[in-house]
Amino acid sequence: LGRRHLEDLAMLAAAAEPPVLTREMVRLRKAELISSEYAGILEILETSVTLDMVGGHAEAKAFLRDFVIEPMRRPDLADLVPMGVAFLGPSGTGKTFLANALANDIGLNCVVLKPANVKGGIVGQSERLLAKAFAGIEANAPCLVFWDEIDQGGRRSEGTAGDGGSAVEANAFGALLAFLGDPAHRGTILAVA
């Protein structure tokens, strides 16, 4: 939140009866700002679940604790922090729930990336939206970036010939992969697909 946003929150709190600023007021205002600023490209999730709440998936949870959470918490293991993690499996098996729990257990902001909303209607708009998404992710760092249904991004890039969108979508998909795989983000931006 910028200074103007904080002043707005202070005025809202002063107008409340009794005058009080609550976490919920801040959370709602931040969600409104992110929604308007990032136009459906990014969404911030409030993480409220833990790995202990995840049923089953014992091996996945042990892997996450040993090879993701522990290295993220210990600066001496910074070189061992993965750039990303992929959860594979059919719908309804708890992949999104597991990503949410992972973000909470590490103590990171959880940003949901929605690349399907990146495609713009005019030349150059997709690239501007993508650059805005990258800036938003970096502004929320350290964070976990959750990219649900990453396989759909690859399929969309194989659009019909002549539609003009397939090259843009393929470029956006490649740019997203390059951004999330940038070694400069190791330990600050964790991609979960």
C-alpha positions in Angstrom: 0.0 0.0 0.0 1.2 3.4 -0.9 1.0 6.6 1.2 -2.3 7.7 -0.4 -3.8 4.2 0.3 -2.7 4.4 4.0 -4.2 7.8 4.4 -7.4 6.5 2.9 -7.4 3.6 5.4 -6.7 6.1 8.3 -9.7 8.2 7.2 -11.9 5.0 7.0 -10.8 4.0 10.4 -11.4 7.4 11.9 -15.0 7.4 10.5 -15.7 4.0 12.0 -17.6 3.7 15.2 -15.6 3.2 17.4 -12.6 4.6 15.5 -10.4 1.6 14.8 -8.3 0.2 12.0 -8.7 -3.6 11.7 -6.7 -6.2 9.8 -9.8 -7.0 7.9 -10.1 -3.3 6.7 -6.5 -3.4 5.5 -6.9 -6.9 3.8 -10.0 -5.8 2.0 -8.5 -2.5 0.8 -5.3 -4.3 -0.4 -7.4 -6.9 -2.3 -9.4 -4.0 -4.0 -6.2 -2.3 -5.0 -4.6 -5.4 -6.3 -7.7 -6.4 -8.2 -8.0 -2.9 -9.9 -4.2 -2.6 -10.5 -3.6 -6.1 -11.9 -6.9 -6.5 -13.7 -7.3 -10.2 -12.9 -3.8 -11.2 -13.8 -2.7 -11.6 -10.1 -4.7 -12.5 -7.0 -3.4 -12.5 -3.5 -4.5 -15.4 -1.4 -4.8 -15.2 2.4 -3.3 -18.5 3.5 -5.0 -20.1 6.5 -4.2 -23.7 6.1 -1.0 -25.7 7.1 0.6 -28.8 5.9 -0.6 -30.5 9.0 -4.2 -29.9 7.7 -3.5 -31.7 4.4 -4.9 -35.2 4.5 -2.6 -37.9 3.0 0.2 -36.8 0.7 2.7 -37.9 3.3 5.6 -38.2 0.9 4.8 -34.8 -0.8 4.6 -33.1 2.6 7.9 -34.7 3.8 9.6 -33.5 0.5 8.2 -30.0 0.9 9.4 -29.8 4.6 12.9 -31.1 3.8 13.7 -29.6 0.4 11.6 -26.4 0.3 10.6 -25.1 3.7 13.8 -25.8 5.5 16.1 -24.3 2.9 13.9 -21.2 2.6 14.1 -20.7 6.4 17.9 -21.1 6.6 20.2 -18.6 4.9 23.1 -21.2 4.9 21.0 -23.4 2.6 20.0 -20.6 0.2 21.8 -22.4 -2.7 19.5 -25.4 -2.2 16.2 -23.5 -2.4 14.4 -24.8 -5.5 13.3 -22.3 -8.2 9.9 -24.0 -8.4 7.9 -27.1 -7.6 5.3 -28.9 -9.8 2.3 -30.7 -8.4 1.0 -33.3 -10.8 -2.2 -35.2 -10.7 -5.9 -35.1 -11.7 -8.3 -32.5 -10.6 -9.6 -32.7 -7.1 -6.5 -34.3 -5.5 -5.5 -31.3 -3.4 -2.8 -29.6 -5.4 -4.2 -26.0 -4.8 -4.8 -26.8 -1.1 -1.2 -28.1 -0.8 0.2 -24.9 -2.4 -1.8 -22.7 -0.1 -0.5 -24.8 2.9 3.1 -24.5 1.7 2.9 -20.7 1.4 1.5 -20.5 4.9 4.1 -22.9 6.4 7.0 -21.0 4.8 5.5 -17.7 5.8 5.3 -16.3 2.3 2.7 -14.2 0.5 0.7 -16.4 -1.9 0.2 -14.8 -5.3 -2.0 -16.6 -7.9 -0.9 -16.0 -11.4 -3.7 -16.0 -14.1 -1.9 -16.0 -17.4 -5.1 -16.6 -19.4 -6.0 -13.0 -18.6 -2.7 -11.6 -20.0 -3.8 -11.7 -23.7 -4.8 -8.2 -24.7 -6.9 -7.0 -27.6 -4.4 -4.6 -29.1 -0.8 -4.9 -30.2 1.6 -4.6 -27.3 -1.1 -4.9 -24.6 -0.2 -8.5 -23.7 3.4 -7.5 -23.1 2.4 -4.5 -20.9 0.1 -6.7 -18.9 2.8 -9.3 -18.5 5.3 -6.7 -17.4 2.8 -5.4 -14.9 2.3 -9.0 -13.5 6.1 -9.3 -13.1 6.3 -6.0 -11.2 3.4 -7.1 -9.0 5.0 -10.4 -8.2 8.3 -8.7 -7.3 6.5 -6.2 -5.2 4.9 -9.0 -3.2 8.3 -10.9 -2.7 9.1 -12.9 -0.8 6.2 -14.8 -2.2 5.0 -18.1 -3.6 3.6 -17.7 -7.1 0.9 -20.3 -7.8 0.3 -21.0 -11.5 -2.7 -23.4 -11.6 -3.1 -25.5 -14.7 0.2 -24.7 -16.3 -0.4 -27.4 -18.8 -3.2 -25.2 -20.3 -0.7 -22.5 -21.1 1.2 -24.8 -23.3 -2.0 -25.9 -25.1 -3.2 -22.4 -25.7 0.1 -21.6 -27.5 -0.8 -24.2 -30.1 -3.8 -22.1 -31.4 -5.1 -22.3 -34.9 -2.9 -20.8 -37.6 -3.7 -17.3 -38.7 -5.5 -16.3 -35.5 -2.7 -14.0 -34.6 -2.8 -15.0 -30.9 -0.8 -18.2 -30.9 2.6 -16.4 -31.3 1.7 -13.9 -28.6 0.6 -16.6 -26.2 3.7 -18.7 -26.9 5.9 -15.6 -26.3 4.0 -14.9 -23.0 4.3 -18.5 -21.9 8.1 -18.4 -22.6 8.5 -15.0 -20.8 6.6 -16.4 -17.7 8.8 -19.4 -17.6 12.0 -17.3 -18.0 10.8 -14.9 -15.2 10.0 -17.6 -12.8 13.2 -19.4 -13.6 15.4 -16.4 -13.1 18.2 -17.3 -10.6 18.0 -13.8 -9.2 14.6 -14.8 -7.7 16.0 -17.8 -5.9 14.8 -17.7 -2.3 12.4 -14.8 -2.8 10.0 -16.0 -5.5 9.0 -19.7 -5.4 7.0 -20.9 -8.4 4.5 -23.6 -7.8 2.7 -25.0 -10.8 
